[in-house]
Amino acid sequence: MKKKILFPLLLILISLFSSCEEVVNVDLDTAAPLLVVEANIGWIKGSSGNAQKIKLTTTTAYYDTEVPIVTGAKVSIANSDNTVFNFVEIPNTGEYGCTNFVPEIGETYTLKIINNGETYTATEIFQALAPITRIEQNNEGGFTGKDIEIKAYFNDPATVNNYYLYRYEYSNQASVDYNVDDDKFFQGNEFFSLSQKDDLKKGDVIELTHFGISKQYYNYMNILIGIMGNNSGGPFQTPPATVRGNISNSTNPKNYPLGYFALGESDMRRYVVQ
């Protein structure tokens, strides 16, 4: 009797487990696409800072793998003297480039984008950055004491509050790490950014960059990294719709854009793990 009961029960269980492996595509409501703005204006120390790019895309359906680019927009940035820097469209890229931008620490800049008859604007102050002074490698780092850690040091200014964005790109990883910092607990002292990978090995190349950012951008990035994870595609890809940046639509406020307009100094180093 027991064999007659268990056999059909076994078939039912196998059927249930098999059905769990099926891929189910759920029909999702598709909202109208929103403009996505990647406008991170960086001034690499030692460069003129004249060449800058802004990228425009739109949000897309959940299952789509291709990100639509925006063409035909008018993009410009103006400083407080109303000097206008026009960004010219680079065909078939969604990117708009400028070769005569003039960066100035502490200056106020206003971004203006006109697309499909609507005007988007944002205003931000150009932020300074304490330069990277040295890089150290520790071969006894991590929880195990056997991981390789890389630290990039800088001297934080004592007279002002500063906010930092750290970017670490690894030759042995497809992802990029982003982290943000404020100087609340190390103001006026030497501090550092730290690599986040526990599988570094000799010969790996790390491209590490520090950015000077505003308090508002720090708050934005802190939320974004918390949602997406610090080793996701990065904050300059399409952000989640729940994260609003500093760019507004003055023509139609309900059709708000995503992304952020940020300006600041940056310092980059390429380090080969020893």
C-alpha positions as CSV (number, residue, x, y, z in Angstrom):
1,M,0.0,0.0,0.0
2,K,2.8,2.4,0.9
3,K,4.4,1.9,-2.4
4,K,1.2,2.8,-4.3
5,I,0.9,6.1,-2.3
6,L,4.5,7.2,-2.4
7,F,4.9,6.7,-6.2
8,P,2.3,9.2,-7.3
9,L,3.5,11.6,-4.5
10,L,7.0,11.4,-5.9
11,L,5.8,12.3,-9.4
12,I,3.9,15.3,-8.0
13,L,7.0,16.5,-6.1
14,I,9.2,16.1,-9.3
15,S,6.6,18.0,-11.2
16,L,6.6,20.9,-8.7
17,F,10.4,21.2,-8.6
18,S,10.6,21.1,-12.4
19,S,8.0,23.9,-12.7
20,C,10.1,26.1,-10.4
21,E,12.9,26.1,-13.0
22,E,10.7,27.6,-15.7
23,V,11.5,31.3,-16.6
24,V,8.4,33.4,-16.2
25,N,8.3,36.8,-17.9
26,V,5.9,39.1,-16.1
27,D,4.0,41.7,-18.1
28,L,5.0,45.1,-16.6
29,D,3.4,48.5,-17.2
30,T,5.6,50.6,-19.4
31,A,5.8,54.3,-18.4
32,A,6.7,57.1,-20.7
33,P,10.5,57.3,-21.1
34,L,12.4,59.8,-18.9
35,L,15.4,61.8,-19.9
36,V,18.6,60.5,-18.3
37,V,21.5,63.0,-18.0
38,E,25.1,62.1,-17.4
39,A,26.8,65.5,-16.8
40,N,29.8,64.9,-14.6
41,I,32.2,67.7,-15.4
42,G,35.6,66.8,-14.1
43,W,38.8,68.7,-14.2
44,I,41.7,66.3,-14.0
45,K,44.6,67.9,-12.1
46,G,47.4,68.9,-14.5
47,S,45.0,69.2,-17.5
48,S,43.3,72.3,-19.0
49,G,39.8,70.9,-18.4
50,N,38.6,72.3,-21.7
51,A,37.4,69.0,-23.2
52,Q,34.1,67.8,-21.6
53,K,31.2,65.5,-22.5
54,I,27.6,65.1,-21.5
55,K,25.6,62.1,-22.4
56,L,21.8,61.9,-22.9
57,T,19.8,58.7,-22.9
58,T,16.3,57.7,-21.9
59,T,14.8,55.1,-19.6
60,T,13.5,52.0,-21.3
61,A,11.4,48.9,-20.6
62,Y,12.6,46.5,-17.9
63,Y,13.4,43.7,-20.3
64,D,15.1,45.8,-23.0
65,T,18.9,45.4,-23.2
66,E,19.6,48.5,-25.4
67,V,19.6,52.0,-23.8
68,P,18.1,54.5,-26.2
69,I,20.3,57.6,-27.0
70,V,18.9,61.1,-27.3
71,T,19.8,63.0,-30.5
72,G,18.9,66.5,-31.6
73,A,19.0,68.2,-28.2
74,K,20.6,71.5,-27.5
75,V,23.1,71.4,-24.6
76,S,25.0,74.2,-22.9
77,I,26.6,75.3,-19.7
78,A,26.9,78.9,-18.6
79,N,29.0,80.5,-15.8
80,S,28.0,83.4,-13.5
81,D,29.3,85.9,-16.1
82,N,26.9,84.4,-18.6
83,T,29.7,83.0,-20.7
84,V,28.1,80.1,-22.6
85,F,29.9,76.9,-23.5
86,N,28.0,75.0,-26.1
87,F,28.1,71.2,-26.3
88,V,27.9,69.9,-29.9
89,E,26.3,66.5,-30.6
90,I,28.6,63.7,-31.6
91,P,26.6,61.8,-34.2
92,N,25.1,58.4,-33.3
93,T,26.4,58.4,-29.7
94,G,24.0,60.4,-27.5
95,E,27.1,62.3,-26.4
96,Y,27.5,66.1,-26.6
97,G,31.1,67.5,-26.5
98,C,32.7,70.8,-25.7
99,T,36.4,71.7,-26.4
100,N,36.5,75.2,-24.9
101,F,35.1,74.8,-21.4
102,V,36.8,76.9,-18.8
103,P,36.7,75.3,-15.3
104,E,37.1,77.5,-12.2
105,I,37.0,76.4,-8.6
106,G,34.2,78.0,-6.7
107,E,32.4,79.3,-9.8
108,T,28.7,78.7,-10.3
109,Y,27.6,76.9,-13.5
110,T,24.2,76.4,-14.9
111,L,23.3,73.4,-17.2
112,K,20.6,73.9,-19.8
113,I,19.2,71.2,-22.0
114,I,16.4,71.7,-24.6
115,N,14.9,68.4,-25.8
116,N,11.6,67.8,-27.5
117,G,10.4,71.3,-26.7
118,E,11.1,71.0,-23.0
119,T,13.8,72.8,-21.0
120,Y,15.9,71.1,-18.3
121,T,18.2,73.1,-16.0
122,A,20.5,72.6,-13.0
123,T,22.9,74.8,-11.1
124,E,26.0,73.7,-9.2
125,I,29.3,75.1,-7.8
126,F,32.6,73.8,-9.1
127,Q,34.3,71.8,-6.2
128,A,38.0,71.6,-5.3
129,L,39.9,68.4,-4.5
130,A,42.8,67.6,-2.3
131,P,45.4,65.8,-4.5
132,I,46.5,62.2,-4.0
133,T,49.9,62.3,-2.3
134,R,50.9,58.7,-2.2
135,I,49.7,55.1,-2.7
136,E,50.5,52.3,-0.3
137,Q,50.0,48.5,-0.7
138,N,49.3,46.2,2.3
139,N,49.7,42.5,1.7
140,E,48.2,41.6,5.1
141,G,44.8,43.3,4.8
142,G,41.2,42.2,4.9
143,F,39.4,40.0,7.5
144,T,41.8,37.1,6.9
145,G,45.0,39.2,7.1
146,K,46.0,37.7,3.7
147,D,44.3,40.0,1.3
148,I,46.1,42.8,-0.7
149,E,44.8,46.3,0.1
150,I,45.6,49.5,-1.8
151,K,45.3,52.9,-0.1
152,A,45.4,56.2,-1.9
153,Y,46.3,59.0,0.6
154,F,45.4,62.7,0.5
155,N,45.6,65.7,3.0
156,D,42.1,67.0,3.8
157,P,41.9,70.8,4.1
158,A,41.2,72.0,7.6
159,T,39.2,75.2,6.9
160,V,36.3,73.8,4.9
161,N,34.0,70.8,4.8
162,N,34.9,68.5,2.0
163,Y,33.1,65.6,0.2
164,Y,34.7,62.9,-1.9
165,L,33.8,60.4,-4.5
166,Y,36.2,57.4,-5.0
167,R,36.2,55.3,-8.2
168,Y,38.3,52.1,-8.4
169,E,38.4,50.2,-11.7
170,Y,40.2,46.8,-11.8
171,S,41.8,45.1,-14.7
172,N,40.6,41.7,-13.4
173,Q,37.0,42.8,-12.9
174,A,34.1,43.8,-15.2
175,S,32.6,46.1,-12.5
176,V,33.7,49.4,-11.1
177,D,33.6,50.3,-7.4
178,Y,32.3,53.7,-6.2
179,N,32.3,55.0,-2.7
180,V,31.6,58.4,-1.1
181,D,33.2,60.1,1.9
182,D,32.8,63.2,4.0
183,D,35.6,64.7,6.2
184,K,33.5,64.8,9.4
185,F,35.9,62.5,11.3
186,F,39.2,63.4,9.6
187,Q,38.9,67.1,8.7
188,G,42.3,68.7,8.4
189,N,44.1,65.3,8.6
190,E,45.6,62.8,6.2
191,F,43.1,60.2,5.0
192,F,42.8,57.6,2.2
193,S,40.5,55.7,-0.1
194,L,40.7,51.9,0.0
195,S,40.3,49.2,-2.6
196,Q,37.3,47.0,-2.1
197,K,38.4,43.7,-3.8
198,D,39.7,40.8,-1.8
199,D,41.1,38.9,-4.8
200,L,43.8,41.3,-6.0
201,K,47.0,39.7,-7.2
202,K,50.4,40.7,-8.4
203,G,50.3,42.3,-11.9
204,D,46.7,43.5,-11.6
205,V,46.2,47.1,-12.7
206,I,44.0,49.5,-10.8
207,E,42.8,52.8,-12.1
208,L,41.8,54.9,-9.1
209,T,40.2,58.3,-9.2
210,H,39.2,60.8,-6.5
211,F,36.5,63.4,-7.3
212,G,35.7,66.6,-5.3
213,I,31.9,66.8,-4.9
214,S,29.3,68.9,-3.3
215,K,27.3,68.0,-0.2
216,Q,24.2,67.6,-2.3
217,Y,26.0,65.3,-4.7
218,Y,27.4,63.3,-1.8
219,N,23.9,62.7,-0.5
220,Y,22.6,61.7,-3.9
221,M,25.5,59.3,-4.5
222,N,25.2,57.8,-1.0
223,I,21.6,56.9,-1.7
224,L,22.4,55.6,-5.2
225,I,25.3,53.4,-4.1
226,G,23.1,52.0,-1.2
227,I,20.4,51.0,-3.8
228,M,22.7,49.7,-6.5
229,G,25.7,48.5,-4.6
230,N,29.1,50.0,-4.8
231,N,30.3,47.5,-7.4
232,S,27.4,47.8,-9.9
233,G,27.6,49.4,-13.3
234,G,28.2,52.7,-11.6
235,P,26.3,55.9,-10.9
236,F,26.7,57.2,-14.4
237,Q,24.5,54.6,-16.0
238,T,20.7,54.8,-15.8
239,P,19.8,55.4,-12.1
240,P,16.7,54.0,-10.4
241,A,13.6,56.1,-10.9
242,T,13.3,56.7,-7.2
243,V,16.5,58.6,-7.0
244,R,16.0,62.3,-8.1
245,G,19.0,64.4,-8.9
246,N,19.4,68.2,-9.1
247,I,18.1,68.6,-12.7
248,S,14.6,69.9,-13.1
249,N,12.2,70.3,-16.0
250,S,11.1,74.0,-16.0
251,T,8.6,73.4,-18.9
252,N,6.8,70.3,-17.5
253,P,7.9,69.6,-13.8
254,K,6.0,66.3,-13.8
255,N,8.3,65.0,-16.6
256,Y,11.4,65.2,-14.4
257,P,14.7,63.8,-15.6
258,L,17.1,61.4,-13.9
259,G,20.8,61.9,-13.4
260,Y,22.9,64.7,-11.9
261,F,24.9,67.8,-12.9
262,A,28.2,67.8,-11.0
263,L,31.4,69.7,-11.4
264,G,34.7,69.2,-9.6
265,E,38.4,68.6,-9.7
266,S,39.6,65.0,-10.0
267,D,42.9,63.2,-9.5
268,M,43.6,59.8,-11.2
269,R,46.4,57.2,-10.8
270,R,47.2,53.9,-12.4
271,Y,48.7,51.4,-10.0
272,V,50.2,48.0,-10.7
273,V,49.8,45.6,-7.8
274,Q,53.3,44.5,-6.6
